[in-house]
Amino acid sequence: MDEAETIPLIARALGHARRPAIIASEGRFLYADLLDASARFANALLGQASDLNGARVALMLPPSFAYVAALLGIWRAGGIAVPLCITHPAPELAHVLDDSGATSIVTAPEHEPLLGPLARTRGVRLLRATDALAAISGTLPRVLPSRPALLIYTSGTPGKPKGALTTHAIVTAQMRSIVAAWEIRDNDHILHVLPLHHLHGILNALLSVLCAGGVCELMPRFDAAQVLARFQQPRDITLFMAVPTIYAKLTAQWDASGEPERAAITEACRSLRLFVSGSAALPASMLERFAALSSHVLLERYGMTEIGMGLGNPLHGARRAGYVGIPFPEVQARLVDDAGHVLGEDAAGKLEIRGPNVFHSYWGKPAATAAVFTQDGWFKTGDVGIRERGYYRLLGRESVDILKTSGYKVSALEIEEALREHPAIAEVCVVGVPDDTFGQRVAAAVITKPGAALNLEELRAFGKARMASYKVPTLLQVVAELPRNAMGKVQKPDVAKLFVR
């Protein structure tokens, strides 16, 4: 048994060695280049060891060829990749490093001022990507599909982020399901604009395309004008995947363009094969607006860090606005009531998923893992939905503490804790209000301390400074003081009146 037979993605890369794989700021690279660079990364990580044996290796690099080579290199060395967000502040990075027990961090020079102190205080090795790429290739270990591969931290449940662990076999099942559902082929070319620290950017837009032998073109950052220009010249892009906020910005860019440019954009969009939307609910109005400018009906799908992709509108067939479609290949879905009884059509219930795509466990948290699985192996997603005419429609989270804005999951509890740092605030309640562009905006109702004064502008400024890392576009849309009765006791608020669009 050689390495090619043990890591499925490496086997596929070997089969496409002379085909183009990655286009990035560093240049254009073949699958053969990716195999060579990832082997160098693997040997740099191994040093004198023969196998990392599941050691966690944190990865903090911008979207680049080096990122992809490092990810595969970690796997080929027998390690578990732990992607870090390049915009997260030190406390959030520290939590991931501490919780995962990472022994190494692969990074770029621009991130060393932030990561250096974190690495030194923890005795964690800091490895520059440029140094790893200069390493000499050597013998690599055998890595069976059953071994752990990826540890992605998610805030999809209350409290601090938990690491969702998947094996190589699970990652392969997730890729296989996406490739089958969207018929991704080796002649596909995706324009990748998503962050590479969560599943949407890693699995859907990168690994699944590489699994099929396609080309992944990585943009350093999303820019609406640049994306629309790239669609037009040259017209070789076939796939695009994004969150609703990105589609809203592309639509706004089209609206701001002159008539000749609009016509050129529309014609260029027609040449793409598929546009996919996910990570947040897609407003029906956005689906209609994007269809008008692109002649494409966005394919909305539903997934989670813990399951990869679970449900999706069909590639061939009706794509219904407001629905997340049907189960992906090899995926089972069901709705149950509070007693666990399976529900039929037109009955709202808790969504559960089962299949080879479901994650292995939460890192170091057996009780939390057990809590999200039924006795017969179904994963409890925490979402409530309904199945109508065969298609699933989501109604929301069981817990109101998790908000989704701009494709990110945001903890209301963490925001509340941050706002409580303001000297004038005694108590605060954070909720999400619907928004066509961002999915949800974050709103807060506050109770001020006796005698304290607080105006909206001051609180917004404070919130913006504290919440920069949460990707919240407008933290405080509405701020209202909770009413008190004649005795000065805070009364239960009417949320419908306090929070308006």
N, C-alpha and C positions, 0 to 999 in steps of 0.2 A: 504494500500500500504506500503510494507516494503522496506528496502534499496536494497534488492536483485532484486526488480522489477524496480528500478529506475536507477541504474548504470549497464548497460548491462555486462560490463566486470566482475563486482563483481558477478553477477548472474552466469556467466559461471564458475568463479573460485569456487563457491559453488558447482557446479555440478561435479567438478573434485577434490574435497577436498583431497582425499587420493592418488592422483596421483602426481608424481614428477613434479615440476614447474621450479625451478631455481637451477642451479649449478654455484657456484661462488667461489671466494677465501675464503669466510666464511664457505663454506660447501655445502651440498645438502639440498634442502628444498621442501616440499610438497606445494600444493595449500592451504592446511589448515594452514601451517606456514605463507604463504604470507598473507592470510586473517587476521590472528592474528596480525602479525607485522604491517600491514597497518592500522588496527584498533588502535593500540597503537600510531602510528604516528598521526593519525587523532585526537585522544584525546589530545596528547601533543600540537598539533597546536591549538586546540580549547580552551584549558585552561578552563576558566569559561564560555566561550561563548557556545551557542547552535548550531551555524552555522557560518561559515566564510563568507557566503553570497557573494561569488565572490571575496574575497580578493586575491590578487596575492601573491603567495608563490614561491620565487626563489629556485631553486634546483641545487646545485653544489656538486656532489658526483662522485667518480670514478665508472666505471662499476662494479656493485656489487648487492647483494641481498638487501642491504640497499637502493640503488637507486630505485629499483622496488617497495619496500615497501613504500618508501617516496612518490613516484609518485601516487600510489593508495591511500595512506593516505591523500594526499592533496585533491584528488577528493572526498574521503569519508567524509571529513570535510566540503565540500562545497566550496573549494577554487579553484583557477585557477593556474595550474602548469606553471612555467616559467623556463625552463631548461637553465642553464648557461654552457658555455664551460669551461672545467677545465684548458685549456691552454691560455685562453684570458688574456690580461693584464688589469690593473685597469681601464683605460679609456673606454674600450669597455664594461666591466662589469658595470661601472657607468652609461653608456648610457642606458643599459637594465633596471637597477634598477630604474633610474629616469623616463624613458619613461613608464614603466609598473606601477610605483607606488607601487612596492612590499613592503609589510609590514613585511615579514619574509624571512629569508634565512635558508634553511636546508643544512648543510654542514658537512665536516669531519675536524678533527683537523689540517691536513696538509694544508688546505686552509684558516685557520683563520688568518694567518699573512697578507694575501692579502685582505680578505673580512672584517676583523675586523674594520679597519679604515673606509671603505666604509659604513658599517652598522652603526657605531657610529655617523658619520657626518649626516646621514639621519634619525636617530632614528628608524632604522630597527632592528627587533629582530633577533638574530643569534641563531639558534637551532642546537645543535650537534645531529647527527643521533643516536649515542649511547645513549644519554639521552632520545630521543624520543622512542627508542625501549624498554626502561625500564619503560615507562609510563603504567598506568593502563587503560585497555579498559573500555569503558562506552557507553552511548547512543549516537548514531550518527544521524545526520539530514537526512531527505529525500532529495535526489538530483535528480531532474527530468532530463530526457535526453535533454531537451531544454536549460539547464543551461550551461554556459561556462565551458570549461574543460582545454584547452591547449593554451598557448601563446608562439609560437616559433618565434624567431627573424630571419629574412631573409634579405640578401643583394641582393635579386633577382631583385631589382629595384634601379635606381640611388639614391644617397644620403645615409644618415645614415640608418642602419637597421630598419625595421619596424616590429612590432609584428603582426603576422598572428593569429587571434583568431578562434578557432574551439570549437563547443559545443560537449557534450557527444554524441548527435545523429550523428553529422558529423564524429566524430572519429569512432563510431560504423559502419557507412556506409563505411568508408575507410577500416576498418578491414575486414568487410564482403566481400567487393569487392576483396581484396587480397586473403583471404581464399578461395573464390570461384575460382578465376583465377588460383591459383597455387595448388589447392586441398590440402591445409594444413589440417592435421588430428591430432588426439590426440597421434598418434604413431610417430609423427615427432619430430626430435631433431636437433635444430639449433646450430651451433657454431657461437657465436656473437662476432665480432671483431671491430664493428663500434662505433664511438663516440655517446654519448647519449644526445647531445644537438640539433640535427637536426632530420628531419622526417625519414630519411633512417634508422637510428639506433633505433629510438623510435617506429615508426609505423610498418615498414616492418619486421624488425628482432626481435622485442620484443613483442609488443602488439598483432600483428596478430597471432603469434605463441601461445601466452597465450590465446587468444580468442578461438583458436581451441583446447585448452587443451594439447598442446605439451610441450616440454622441451626446455628451453633456457639456454644454457651454455655460461656464460659471461667470456671472456678473459680480463685481466686487460689492455692489450695493444696488438696491432697487432705485431706479429713476424712471419715471413714467415716460418722459420724452425720449430717453435713450432706448427704452424697450420698444416703443412704437417705431422708432427709427430702425432698430435692428430687425424688426419684422419685415421692413421694407427692403433692406439691402444687406446681404443678398437674401433671396427668398428660399432659404434652406431649412428654416425652423419648422418643425412639424408638431411639437408639443409645448404646452405652457401650463404650469400649475401654480396657483396662487391662492391667497386668502381674499375674502370679499373686499377688504379695504384696498388692496392693490387694484382690483377691478374698478373700484370707485374712482381711484386716482387716474387710471387709464382712461376711463370715461370722461373725467373732468378735463384731461389733456386733449382729448378729441374734441370736446365742446369748445375749448379755447382756440382751436386751430381754424385756419381759413378753409373755405369750401374745397379748393383744389387739394389741400393737404388731407382733409377728411376723406375725400374720395380715394386718395392713395393709401391711407391707413386701412380703410375698409377693404380695398382690393387685396392688400397684403395679408390681412387677417384671414381672408377667405382661403389663402393658400395653406394655412395651418390645418392639421388634421384634427386636433382636439385641444380644447381649453377645459381645465378642471378647476373646481373651486372647493375649498375645504377649510378646516380648522375653526370655522365659525359659521353660524347660520347665514345663508345667502338670501337677502331680501328679494322678494319677487320683483320689485321695481328695478333692482340692479340686474337681474337676469334679463328683463325686458330691454333695459337701456343698452346692455352690452350686446344683445342680439341685434339691435338696430344698427350699431356701429360696426359689428364684426361679421354678421350673418351666421354666427354660431350661437347655439343654445348651450350655456355653460353646463357642464356635467358636475352636479353637486354630489359629494360623497360624505360618508361619516366614518371617522376613525378615532383611535385613541392611542396614546403611548403604549398602553398595555395590550392592544390587540392588532396594531397595524391598521389596515382597512377592514371595516366590518360590513358596511352597507354602501350602496352607490346606485345612482341612476344608471340605466343601461347605456352602453356604447351605441347599440342599435336598438331603437325603440323610443318610446315616449319618455322625455325628461320633464317631470312635473315640478313646477315651482312650489317651493315650500316642503318638498319631500326629499328624503335621503335614499329612497329607492329600495333595492332588494339586496339580499346577502351576496357578498363576493364569492367567487368559486372557493370551495372547500370550507366555507364559513356557514355556521348555523346560527340563527337568531330566533329569539322568542320573547314574548311579553308575558309577565306573570303578575298576579295580584300580591297583596301584602302577605298572604298565606303561602305563596309559592305556586299557586295553581296556574297552569298555562291558560292564556286567554286567546280567544279567536279574533276575528276581524271586528273593527269598529269599537274595540274596548281598550281604553287607556291602561297602561301598566308599566312595570319596570322592565327595561330592556336588558336582556342577558345574551351573551355571545359564547359560542363554543367552537373549537376547531384547532388545527395545528398552528394557527397564527397567534394564539393567545400566549402571553408572556409566561415566564417561569415563576417569578416571585418578586416581591419587593426586597431589595437588598438589606439583609440583616434584620428583617421584620417579619418573622413567621406568623405572629398574631394578626398583623395587618393583612398579610397574604391570605391567611385562612378566612378572614372576614369577608373577602371579596369573591370567594368561590363557594358555590353550592356543593352539597355532598356528591352530586353526580357530575361535577366538573364544569358547570357553567360559570362564566365570569359575570359578576354583577357590575354593569357599567356605571350605575348611579344616574343614568338618564331615564326619563319617562317618555314614552312614545305611544303611538297608536298605529295600527296597520289598516289602511283603507284601500280597497281595490288592489290588494297585493303589495302596495308600496308603504314603506314605513315613513311616518312623520314624527319628528321629535317635538315634545312639548316643554322640555326644560330639564334642569338638574333636580335631583331629589333634594340636594342641599342648595340653599340660596347663598351660601357663603363663597361659591366659586363663580366669578364673573368672566365673561369672554369679551375681550376688546381688541380689535385689530388682529385677530387670529391668535392672541395670547390668552392663556388662562391666568387670571389674577385673583389672589386671595383677598376677600373683603376683610378678613380678620387681620391680615398683615397691614393693610392700609389703615384700618382703625387704630392699630397699635402705633403706627407711625404718626398719625394725626394727634393722638393723645399726648405726644411730646410737646405740643403747643401749650405754652403756659396759661392760655385763657380757656382751654378746653377741659371740661370735666368728663364728658362722655360723648361718644360719637357712634352713629349707625351708618354703615355704608351699604348701598344697594346698587344694582345695575338697572339702567333704564334703556329701552330699545332705541337703536339708532341705525338708520339705513346704511351709513358709511362704515361705522366702526363695530357694528353688531350690537354692542352695548357701550354706553357711556357710564362712567362711575359717578354716582351722586352721594352726598353725605348730609345727614342731619346731625347737628351738634347741640350739646348742652354746655353752655358756658359756666365757668365758675362764678360763684356769687360776687357781684361787683365788677366782674371782668367785662371788657368791651372787645368785640371782634367784628370786623366788617368783611364783606364778601371778597373784596380785592386782596386783603391781607391774607385771608385763609387760602385763596387760590394760589398766591405766590408761595406760601409755606408748603402747600400740598405739592406744587410743581417741583419744588426743590427736593422734597422728601421722596416723591414718587417717580423720579426720573428713571429708575431701574425697572419700573413695572410696565413700561410701554403704554401708559394710560394717556390717550391723546388730550382729553380734557378731564382732569381729575374731578373737579367739582362743578357740575352743571347747575345744580340747585343746592343752596344751603339754607336750611330753615331751622329755627330754634324750636325744639319740641315744646308743646303747650304744657302749662302747669295749671292745676286747679287752684281754688281759693286758699288751700292750705300749703301751697307751694310744691306739692308733689307732682312729679312729671307724669303726664297722662300718656296713654298709649296712642301713638300717632296714627292718623289715617294716611297710609303710605300713598294712596292714590292722589291725595290732595298735596302731600308734601313734595312728591317727585313728579314733575311734568316734563314733557319733551320740549 
